Amino acid sequence: MLDNLSVGAIAFLVGAVTAILLYLLFLWWRNPVLMKIGLRNLTRRPGQSVLITIGLTLSTIIVISSLGVGDTLRYSVQKQAVSAYGKVDGSLRRRCSRCWRAWQIPTSTPHRQSRRRQRWTT
């Protein structure tokens, strides 16, 4: 499993876990009553502790997998779009000679056309 990770990534993970454990030890030294209450709760209510741990684990898995699925889906759609269009960067085409912009639909009355022209210029 660790074959895919680089040495730098493994060192970062080990350093992060060590930093968290050192912080917890510092908190225990600074305020031992708080740590005793937390550890005592583990022995008093083991079922509740196990259920909380499982719930937190499942919620973390759900959030991470949904983010992964979203990234994978976005990549797949982008890859399909790029393969469908090929090596085209962009394409501009004028619809007709009466259009003053390529995306404007021509109208028959000048009043409607001038009103539409005002909307696009502002």
N, C-alpha and C positions, 0 to 999 in steps of 0.2 A: 504494500500500500504506500509506503514512503518512497518507493522507487521513482515516482513521478515528481516528487518535490525536490527542489534544489537545496543545497546546503544552507544558503542564506535564509530560505523560507523556514527550514527546520530550526535554525538558530533563533529566528524571530519568534516562532511559536514557543520554543522552550523558554526564551527570555520573558515572553508575555505571561506564561503560566507561573514562572518563578516570581515575577513582579506581583502578581495577584496573591500568591501564597505569602509573600513577605508583607504585603499590605494587610492581609488578614491576621498574621502574627503580630504586627504592629498594633492593630485594633485590639487584639486580645490583651496585649501588654498594657495598652493605654486604658482600656475599660473592660476589665475581666468579667464584671457582672453581666454585661450585655452578651458576651460570648457564652457564659454559663447558662443564661436563660435560653439562648438559641440551641445549645447542645442538649439541654435538659428536655426541650420540647421534642427533640428527635426520639428520645427514649420513652417519653410519656405517650406520645401519639405516633407510633411507627406507621400505622396504616395511612393516616392523614399525610404524613411526610412523604410516603411512597407515592400517593396519589398526586400530590402537588408536584413532585419531581417528574412523574410521568406526564402530567398535563403541561408543564413548562417545556419538556422535551418535545412533545407532539406539536405544540404551538410553534416552537422554533423550526421544526421540520416543515410544517405547513407553510410558514412564511418564506423560508429559503427555497422550497420547491416551487412555490408560485412565482417567485422572482426568476428562478431558472427557466421555468416554462415560458414566462413572458419574453425573456431574452431569446430563447430558442425560437419561439414563434415569430418574433420580429425579424430575426436573422433569416428564417425560412422564407417569409414573405418578401423580404428585400432581395434575397437571392433569386427567387422566382421572377420578380419584376425585372431585375438586371438581365437575367437570361432571356426573358421574353423580348426585351427591347434591343438586346445585342450591344453593339459598340456605339450607340447613338448617344451623344452628349445632350443635344437639345435640337428641337425642330420648331421653326416659326413659319407660319403660313397665314397669308392674308385671305380673309374669307371672300371679300368682293372689293370692287373698286370704289364703292360708295362708303365703305367703312373708314372712319378716321382713326380707329384703333383696331388691332387684330381681334380683340375679344368682344368688341361691341357688335350687337345685332343691329342691322340696318332697319330703320323705320321708314314709313311712307310719308309721314307729315313732318315738315320742318320744325314745328313747334315741339313735338315730342323729342326730336333729335337734339334741339338746342337745350332742352331741359335735362336730357341725359348727359350732354356734354358738360353742363354746369356741375352736375353731381360728380363726374369723374375728375374734374379738375380741382375740386376743393378737397 
